Amino acid sequence: MIRLEGQRLLVSGPLTISTVATLKGEGAALVAEADRVVDLSAAGPVDSAALALLLSWTRAANGAGRKLSIVAAPPALLSLAALYDVDAILPLAH
């Protein structure tokens, strides 16, 4: 689920292969319309589909000339990003 609070996108619930398809379009539209902070503090569990989702949102934001930052990424997501060597591509705030 995505909830917009100001410039912050609060993402909650699982980010897995069975859930990300429903979030992709809505999130892409939101990150393309303004600079956004994606807050993952209420997200989990995650799998590699979460990386695909965040990469697609990053492309959408970049394509629209918007800034995107991802905060409070779960440790499992950070591990996957490092494993797949996309941690430098994702705008992860540390």
TAJOBEL-V697118 format. One record per pair of residues at least 24 apart in sequence whose ideal C-beta (glycine too) atoms are under 10 Angstrom apart, sorted by the first residue. I is the first residue (numbers start at 0). J is the second residue. Records with the same first field share a line. If there is no record, write none. Layout:
I: J / J
This chain:
0: 25 / 41 / 42
1: 25 / 26 / 29 / 37
2: 38 / 41
3: 29 / 33 / 35
4: 36 / 38
5: 33 / 35 / 36
6: 33 / 34 / 35 / 36 / 66 / 68
7: 35 / 36 / 37 / 38 / 68 / 70
8: 35 / 36 / 37 / 38 / 39 / 56 / 67 / 69
9: 36 / 37 / 38 / 39 / 40 / 41 / 42 / 71
10: 37 / 38 / 39 / 40 / 41 / 42 / 43 / 49 / 52 / 53 / 56 / 69 / 71
11: 38 / 39 / 40 / 41 / 42 / 43
12: 41 / 42 / 43 / 44
13: 42 / 43 / 44 / 45 / 46 / 48 / 49
14: 39 / 42 / 43 / 44 / 45 / 46 / 47 / 48 / 49 / 50 / 51 / 52 / 53 / 73 / 75 / 76
15: 43 / 44 / 45 / 46 / 47 / 48 / 49 / 52
16: 46 / 47 / 48 / 49 / 51
17: 46 / 48
18: 44 / 45 / 46 / 48 / 49 / 52
19: 45 / 46 / 47 / 48 / 49 / 50 / 51 / 52 / 53 / 55
20: 48 / 51 / 52
22: 48 / 49 / 52 / 55 / 56
23: 48 / 51 / 52 / 55 / 56 / 59
24: 55 / 59
26: 52 / 53 / 55 / 56 / 59 / 60
27: 52 / 55 / 56 / 57 / 58 / 59 / 60 / 62 / 63
28: 56 / 59 / 63
29: 56 / 59 / 60 / 65
30: 55 / 56 / 57 / 58 / 59 / 60 / 61 / 62 / 63 / 65 / 66 / 67
31: 56 / 58 / 59 / 60 / 61 / 62 / 63 / 64 / 65 / 67
32: 59 / 60 / 63 / 65
33: 60 / 63 / 65 / 66
34: 60 / 63 / 64 / 65 / 66 / 67 / 68
35: 60 / 65 / 66 / 67 / 68 / 69
36: 66 / 67 / 68 / 69 / 70 / 71 / 90 / 92
37: 67 / 68 / 69 / 70 / 71 / 72 / 89 / 90 / 91 / 92
38: 68 / 69 / 70 / 71 / 72 / 92
39: 69 / 70 / 71 / 72 / 73 / 76 / 91
40: 70 / 71 / 72 / 73
41: 71 / 73
42: 71 / 72 / 73 / 75 / 76
43: 73 / 74 / 75 / 76
44: 73 / 75 / 76
45: 72 / 73 / 74 / 75 / 76 / 77 / 78 / 79
46: 75 / 76 / 79
47: 76 / 79 / 80 / 82 / 83
48: 79
49: 73 / 75 / 76 / 79 / 80
50: 76 / 79 / 80 / 82 / 83 / 85 / 86 / 88 / 89
51: 83 / 85
53: 80 / 85 / 88 / 89 / 90 / 91
54: 80 / 83 / 85 / 88 / 89
56: 89 / 90
57: 85 / 88 / 89 / 90
58: 88
60: 90
61: 90
66: 90
68: 92
